[in-house]
């Protein structure tokens, strides 16, 4: 189980391997969080508990249980992803929600 925490101290991505009885901070990189309460979504791949995604201005992907992340979708300062969903039937199907409207001229 994973959780994202926004706080002045102890912010980051946490993991629990005992149904929430105890938590371990696995990543405190402010690029992954740092947007304020309610602005981040986190999802775990249903077929691989070490593959996680965090929605933010960039949607981040970690294949090592949150220790490291790479940008998966978006650009810092340009996008505004807030929630992420992964299909349990087909983990290759991922949906992102955003409250930013884009228009082209």
C-alpha positions as CSV (number, residue, x, y, z in Angstrom):
1,X,0.0,0.0,0.0
2,X,1.3,3.5,-0.9
3,X,0.4,7.0,0.3
4,X,1.5,10.5,-0.7
5,X,1.9,12.9,2.2
6,X,2.1,16.7,1.9
7,X,3.6,18.3,5.0
8,X,6.4,20.8,6.0
9,X,8.3,17.8,7.5
10,X,8.1,14.2,6.4
11,X,6.4,14.9,3.0
12,X,6.8,12.3,0.3
13,X,5.8,8.8,-0.9
14,X,5.3,6.2,1.8
15,X,4.9,2.4,1.6
16,X,3.3,-0.1,3.9
17,X,3.8,-3.8,3.6
18,X,1.6,-4.7,6.6
19,X,-1.8,-3.2,5.7
20,X,-1.1,0.2,7.1
21,X,0.2,-0.8,10.5
22,X,3.6,0.8,9.8
23,X,4.8,3.1,7.0
24,X,8.3,3.7,5.5
25,X,9.2,6.9,3.6
26,X,10.5,5.7,0.3
27,X,10.9,9.0,-1.5
28,X,11.0,12.6,-0.4
29,X,11.7,14.3,-3.7
30,X,9.7,17.5,-3.8
31,X,9.2,17.2,-7.6
32,X,7.1,14.2,-6.9
33,X,4.9,16.0,-4.4
34,X,5.0,19.6,-3.5
35,X,1.7,20.8,-5.0
36,X,-0.4,21.1,-1.9
37,X,-3.2,18.9,-0.4
38,X,-5.5,17.1,-2.7
39,X,-3.5,17.8,-5.8
40,X,-1.7,14.4,-6.1
41,X,-2.9,11.0,-7.1
42,X,-1.1,7.7,-6.7
43,X,-1.8,4.4,-8.3
44,X,-0.2,1.0,-8.1
45,X,-0.1,-1.4,-11.1
46,X,-2.4,-4.4,-10.3
47,X,0.1,-6.9,-11.7
48,X,3.3,-5.4,-10.1
49,X,3.3,-3.8,-6.6
50,X,6.6,-2.1,-7.2
51,X,5.3,-0.3,-10.3
52,X,3.6,3.0,-9.1
53,X,2.5,6.2,-10.7
54,X,2.1,9.7,-9.1
55,X,0.0,12.3,-10.9
56,X,1.4,15.9,-10.6
57,X,2.4,18.6,-13.1
58,X,4.4,15.6,-14.5
59,X,3.0,12.2,-14.0
60,X,5.9,10.2,-12.5
61,X,6.6,6.4,-12.8
62,X,8.6,4.3,-10.5
63,X,9.5,0.6,-11.2
64,X,11.4,0.2,-7.9
65,X,8.7,0.7,-5.3
66,X,9.1,4.5,-5.2
67,X,12.8,4.8,-4.7
68,X,13.3,6.5,-8.0
69,X,11.0,8.1,-10.5
70,X,11.1,9.1,-14.1
71,X,8.7,11.5,-15.9
72,X,6.0,9.5,-17.6
73,X,3.6,12.2,-19.0
74,X,3.5,16.0,-19.0
75,X,5.9,18.8,-18.3
76,X,6.8,20.6,-15.1
77,X,4.8,23.9,-15.0
78,X,2.7,23.0,-18.0
79,X,0.3,20.3,-17.1
80,X,-2.0,19.7,-14.2
81,X,-2.7,16.0,-13.6
82,X,-4.5,15.2,-10.3
83,X,-5.7,11.6,-10.4
84,X,-4.6,8.4,-12.0
85,X,-6.4,5.1,-12.6
86,X,-5.0,1.8,-13.9
87,X,-7.3,-0.9,-15.3
88,X,-7.2,-4.1,-13.2
89,X,-8.1,-6.1,-16.3
90,X,-5.5,-4.6,-18.5
91,X,-2.7,-2.7,-16.6
92,X,-1.5,-1.2,-19.9
93,X,-4.7,1.0,-19.8
94,X,-4.1,4.1,-17.7
95,X,-6.3,7.2,-17.3
96,X,-5.2,10.6,-16.0
97,X,-7.5,13.4,-14.9
98,X,-6.6,17.0,-15.3
99,X,-8.4,20.3,-14.5
100,X,-6.4,22.3,-17.0
101,X,-8.2,23.2,-20.2
102,X,-6.0,23.5,-23.3
103,X,-7.0,25.2,-26.5
104,X,-5.2,25.6,-29.8
105,X,-5.3,28.6,-32.1
